């Protein structure tokens, strides 16, 4: 199996696109056949479609990667598919509203809110699906775990100004963006690649100050990403330092003080005794 | 002709994605150990591919090359690096011929001679016309890669495109299929074939629905985008493992980064003499979810060896070994990595840590995360404010960052050495922010 097949060549692909030809190789079918063995497949298709797919792929091979490929530090895969995905994706496609009932913190249920589903978001870290939606009455952008959704009204509501709402959502999302700057502590420059790998899931730009041999990473945080970045920063420990970002700095200082307290180290006393 | 290698493109893209915007042309070229001329040539080539891949998506049309890699979360879920796998060179005449053939077989089953006629009348006048032998060898290739199928029946054989995957499904079923492929490619490894399939299905859907919003309902937060670059070597390695074959490659160890501290980002493109020729028996490939990186574990004269996939270049399969040797070494390795948090094969130690629950009003996200990510470790005791987690791991180096990521919610109890290291690190972190 070679991923650099001639048949995947970009010129061929774009010509096929022009002529409206769909092409699929045995490699892709083998991948699909393997994935259909995952329990998620049962939630992704109706049983008729699943049967149909299995019969189409009957003569294809399965990828036997599982014997030689090991995954480490993987989270428990508690959810790959969710039964509501198929329903919401169609509402999103048709740009229509629904009435939602969902549970909030503390176990209280909020009933029948008029919602415009926007996107479905999967957190690779938490291994869970969220519905991103617009709360029409409160004019607010919301994110709700699919597992907390209690019910969706069967009837859909045609909304007249969906595109305007989508623009509004983009504005809200933009307004929640926030830049912070980190610096790789020069002593750890040799670990740069590892550090950048760890930060590679953020929108970022790297700056290199050649004169002082310092790397600075400007991260554009989207709403709600601070907590995850903080856990990454604690993960990297003393290798990176926050240069700009008051909130992050304060939280890291707090974390270090509290942690030292847990270990029975009282830094302020030590500090005083040195002086 | 020498086998086309994509090592240069892979290193180039990895550096571009990881260090986006950091370096000038000259600095970038220096770090890769290539001339500025080669740098420009590689950029031009990759640009051409990107341009051609995205020409039919109006929103993406104006995207500049560098911007393509400065990914923007809400904009598109197309994996930006996928085009690497579109880079195999094909002559202009060949790409035109193959697409003509496939286009023709898309409508009906045809014989080689019929296809020859179609090709001869369809090719641009400035290109040489194909002969029967060429068409037959094209058909053989297309059949081998599973794109077309020979129909049953008497000679002359008829060929048709093998696209039941879309032709047998209704529009609604195609949406389910596209979604499934999208979700699995984004959440499972390996993923490149999934992304390639997603690409084909997406274009097929776009022919019916022009609205991009309808095509991309899913987002994946905290994805490691560069992981697909390393899948380039994955199947060569898996095939070698399957056939118990040794492999040869030129390795640029990340450890050498230390000896080239002034060129610390990526020595992978330094002169060849800086790399090391390795011949080794591959046993397992490891994907590390913590960093989104790949490793090769193998057996060599020195015992168990570990290689970072990103340092492997010019890989080739070598001679097979005895099955019994392969089996013995695989069993040995499996035993050694049983307690590896990632790939450490050091001495097993028991780590005990106390985790503190958040306040009673909040949901217990600390425990949730320990249960989710704590691998084979167990919660051995619990009270109102905290719980104790215990795990046997090979060495403490690999688990340490994870424990530290919990901040003050985690107190390492044992081993005492790890506890001391944690205290020292927290002191240092505190010193970074104390007087700010």
Contacts between the chains, C-beta under 8 A, distances in Angstrom:
chain1	res1	chain2	res2	distance
A	1	B	235	4.3
A	1	B	238	7.8
A	1	B	239	6.9
A	2	B	235	6.7
A	2	B	236	7.9
A	3	B	85	5.1
A	3	B	192	5.5
A	3	B	193	7.6
A	3	B	231	6.7
A	3	B	232	6.0
A	3	B	234	8.0
A	3	B	235	6.2
A	4	B	4	7.1
A	4	B	6	6.0
A	4	B	85	6.4
A	4	B	87	7.0
A	4	B	88	4.6
A	4	B	232	7.4
A	5	B	88	6.5
A	5	B	145	6.0
A	6	B	88	5.4
A	6	B	90	5.4
A	6	B	94	7.8
A	6	B	98	7.8
A	6	B	141	7.3
A	7	B	98	7.5
A	7	B	141	7.9
A	7	B	142	7.3
A	7	B	145	5.1
A	7	B	147	5.9
A	8	B	85	5.6
A	8	B	86	5.6
A	8	B	88	6.5
A	8	B	196	6.3
A	9	B	86	6.1
A	9	B	87	7.8
A	9	B	88	5.1
A	9	B	89	7.5
A	9	B	90	4.4
A	9	B	95	6.2
A	10	B	49	4.7
A	10	B	52	5.1
A	10	B	53	5.6
A	10	B	83	6.7
A	10	B	86	3.8
A	10	B	87	7.2
A	11	B	52	6.7
A	11	B	90	6.2
A	11	B	92	7.3
A	11	B	95	3.9
A	12	B	90	6.5
A	12	B	95	4.8
A	12	B	98	5.5
A	12	B	99	5.4
A	13	B	53	7.2
A	13	B	86	6.4
A	13	B	199	7.9
A	14	B	52	4.9
A	14	B	53	6.9
A	14	B	55	6.7
A	14	B	56	7.7
A	15	B	95	6.4
A	15	B	96	6.8
A	15	B	99	3.6
A	16	B	99	5.4
A	16	B	102	6.2
A	16	B	103	7.1
A	17	B	56	5.9
A	17	B	203	5.5
A	19	B	99	6.7
A	19	B	103	4.2
A	19	B	106	7.5
A	20	B	207	6.1
A	21	B	99	7.4
A	21	B	102	5.4
A	21	B	103	5.1
A	21	B	106	4.5
A	21	B	161	7.1
A	22	B	106	7.7
A	22	B	163	5.1
A	22	B	165	8.0
A	22	B	166	4.9
A	22	B	200	6.1
A	22	B	203	7.7
A	22	B	204	4.9
A	23	B	102	5.8
A	23	B	147	5.4
A	23	B	161	6.7
A	23	B	163	6.9
A	23	B	200	6.6
A	24	B	146	7.8
A	24	B	147	7.1
A	24	B	162	7.1
A	24	B	163	6.2
A	24	B	165	5.4
A	24	B	166	7.8
A	24	B	197	6.6
A	24	B	200	6.0
A	25	B	145	4.9
A	25	B	146	5.2
A	25	B	147	5.5
A	25	B	196	7.8
A	26	B	145	6.3
A	26	B	146	2.6
A	26	B	147	7.9
A	27	B	145	7.5
A	27	B	146	7.4
A	27	B	193	5.0
A	27	B	196	7.7
A	28	B	193	5.0
A	28	B	194	7.7
A	28	B	196	5.6
A	28	B	197	4.0
A	28	B	200	7.4
A	29	B	146	6.6
A	29	B	165	7.1
A	30	B	193	7.3
A	31	B	190	7.4
A	31	B	193	3.6
A	31	B	194	5.3
A	31	B	197	6.6
A	32	B	165	7.8
A	32	B	181	6.8
A	32	B	194	7.6
A	32	B	197	6.3
A	35	B	180	7.3
A	35	B	181	7.7
A	35	B	184	4.4
A	35	B	188	6.7
A	35	B	194	7.0
A	38	B	184	6.9
A	38	B	188	7.3
A	40	B	180	7.5
A	40	B	183	7.1
A	40	B	184	7.1
A	41	B	180	6.9
A	44	B	176	6.1
A	44	B	179	6.7
A	44	B	180	4.1
A	44	B	183	7.3
A	45	B	173	7.6
A	45	B	176	5.2
A	45	B	177	7.8
A	45	B	180	6.9
A	46	B	176	7.6
A	49	B	169	7.1
A	49	B	173	4.8
A	49	B	176	6.0
A	49	B	177	7.7
A	52	B	168	6.3
A	52	B	169	6.8
A	52	B	173	7.3
A	53	B	165	7.9
A	53	B	169	7.9
A	53	B	177	7.2
A	56	B	164	4.7
A	56	B	165	5.9
A	56	B	168	5.9
A	60	B	146	7.7
A	63	B	190	7.4
A	63	B	193	7.9
A	64	B	242	7.3
A	65	B	190	6.3
A	65	B	238	6.1
A	68	B	238	5.4
A	68	B	241	4.6
A	68	B	242	7.1
A	68	B	283	7.9
A	68	B	284	5.8
A	68	B	285	6.0
A	69	B	189	7.3
A	69	B	190	7.6
A	69	B	234	7.9
A	69	B	238	7.1
A	69	B	284	7.5
A	69	B	285	5.2
A	69	B	286	7.8
A	69	B	287	6.8
A	70	B	284	5.6
A	70	B	285	7.2
A	70	B	286	4.9
A	70	B	287	7.3
A	70	B	337	7.6
A	71	B	189	6.8
A	71	B	286	7.5
A	71	B	287	5.0
A	71	B	289	6.4
A	72	B	286	5.6
A	72	B	287	7.1
A	72	B	288	5.3
A	72	B	289	6.8
A	72	B	290	7.6
A	72	B	340	6.9
A	72	B	341	7.2
A	72	B	342	4.9
A	72	B	343	7.0
A	73	B	288	5.8
A	73	B	289	4.7
A	73	B	290	4.1
A	73	B	341	6.5
A	73	B	342	5.9
A	73	B	373	7.3
A	73	B	375	6.9
A	73	B	402	7.6
A	74	B	289	4.5
A	74	B	375	7.9
A	75	B	289	7.1
A	75	B	372	4.7
A	75	B	373	5.1
A	76	B	371	7.1
A	76	B	372	5.4
A	76	B	373	7.9
A	77	B	187	8.0
A	78	B	372	7.3
A	80	B	183	6.7
A	80	B	184	7.6
A	80	B	187	5.7
A	80	B	188	7.9
A	81	B	180	8.0
A	81	B	183	6.5
A	85	B	179	7.0
A	85	B	183	7.8
A	86	B	176	6.7
A	86	B	179	7.4
A	88	B	217	7.6
A	89	B	175	7.3
A	89	B	179	6.0
A	89	B	217	4.6
A	89	B	218	7.7
A	90	B	175	7.6
A	92	B	213	7.3
A	92	B	214	7.6
A	92	B	217	4.5
A	93	B	175	7.4
A	93	B	209	7.5
A	93	B	213	7.7
A	93	B	214	4.2
A	93	B	217	6.7
A	95	B	213	7.2
A	105	B	363	7.1
A	119	B	217	6.0
A	119	B	218	6.9
A	119	B	219	5.3
A	120	B	217	5.6
A	120	B	218	5.2
A	120	B	219	7.2
A	121	B	218	7.4
A	121	B	219	4.3
A	121	B	220	7.5
A	121	B	221	5.9
A	122	B	183	7.3
A	122	B	186	7.1
A	122	B	187	6.8
A	122	B	218	6.7
A	122	B	219	7.2
A	122	B	220	5.1
A	122	B	221	6.9
A	123	B	221	4.9
A	123	B	222	6.5
A	124	B	186	8.0
A	124	B	187	7.1
A	124	B	220	6.0
A	124	B	221	6.4
A	124	B	222	4.7
A	124	B	223	5.6
A	124	B	224	8.0
A	125	B	221	7.4
A	125	B	222	5.0
A	126	B	372	7.3
A	127	B	372	6.8
A	132	B	219	7.6
A	166	B	213	7.3
A	170	B	74	7.4
A	173	B	74	5.9
A	189	B	261	6.9
A	189	B	264	4.7
A	190	B	257	4.9
A	190	B	258	5.1
A	190	B	261	5.6
A	190	B	264	5.0
A	192	B	264	5.7
A	192	B	265	5.5
A	193	B	18	6.8
A	193	B	254	6.6
A	193	B	257	7.2
A	193	B	265	6.6
A	193	B	266	6.7
A	193	B	310	7.8
A	194	B	254	7.9
A	194	B	291	6.7
A	196	B	18	4.2
A	196	B	19	6.5
A	197	B	18	6.9
A	197	B	224	7.4
A	197	B	226	7.3
A	197	B	291	4.6
A	197	B	292	6.3
A	197	B	293	6.0
A	198	B	291	5.8
A	200	B	17	7.1
A	200	B	18	6.3
A	200	B	224	5.7
A	200	B	225	6.3
A	200	B	226	5.7
A	200	B	292	6.7
A	201	B	221	7.8
A	201	B	222	4.3
A	201	B	223	5.8
A	201	B	224	5.8
A	201	B	225	7.3
A	201	B	292	7.7
A	203	B	70	7.4
A	203	B	71	6.6
A	203	B	72	6.4
A	203	B	73	6.1
A	204	B	20	6.7
A	205	B	20	5.7
A	205	B	21	4.4
A	205	B	22	7.8
A	205	B	70	6.9
A	206	B	18	7.6
A	206	B	19	4.6
A	206	B	20	5.9
A	206	B	21	6.0
A	206	B	22	3.8
A	207	B	21	7.1
A	207	B	22	5.9
A	208	B	19	7.6
A	208	B	22	4.3
A	208	B	23	6.0
A	208	B	27	7.0
A	210	B	27	7.2
A	213	B	262	7.8
A	215	B	22	6.9
A	222	B	73	6.0
A	222	B	74	7.9
A	228	B	222	6.4
A	230	B	407	7.6
A	231	B	405	4.7
A	231	B	406	7.7
A	231	B	407	7.8
A	232	B	405	7.3
A	234	B	404	5.4
A	234	B	405	4.7
A	234	B	406	7.3
A	234	B	407	5.1
A	235	B	401	4.6
A	235	B	402	6.9
A	235	B	404	6.3
A	235	B	405	3.9
A	236	B	401	7.0
A	237	B	401	6.8
A	237	B	404	5.5
A	237	B	425	5.2
A	237	B	429	6.5
A	238	B	425	5.7
A	238	B	428	4.6
A	238	B	429	5.7
A	238	B	432	7.5
A	241	B	432	4.9
A	242	B	432	7.9
A	242	B	433	7.6
A	249	B	433	5.1
A	249	B	436	5.6
A	250	B	433	7.8
A	252	B	429	6.3
A	252	B	432	7.4
A	252	B	433	5.5
A	253	B	430	6.6
A	253	B	433	3.9
A	253	B	434	6.7
A	253	B	436	7.6
A	254	B	408	7.7
A	255	B	407	3.8
A	255	B	408	5.3
A	255	B	429	7.7
A	256	B	426	4.7
A	256	B	427	7.5
A	256	B	429	4.5
A	256	B	430	3.7
A	256	B	433	7.2
A	257	B	408	7.9
A	257	B	430	6.3
A	258	B	407	7.3
A	258	B	408	3.4
A	259	B	407	6.2
A	259	B	408	4.2
A	259	B	410	8.0
A	259	B	411	7.6
A	259	B	422	7.6
A	259	B	426	4.6
A	260	B	423	6.9
A	260	B	426	5.2
A	260	B	427	6.7
A	260	B	430	6.7
A	261	B	408	7.4
A	262	B	356	7.5
A	262	B	408	5.9
A	262	B	411	4.5
A	263	B	411	6.4
A	263	B	419	7.2
A	263	B	422	7.2
A	263	B	423	5.0
A	263	B	426	7.4
A	265	B	423	5.8
A	265	B	426	8.0
A	265	B	427	7.4
A	267	B	427	6.9
A	267	B	430	6.1
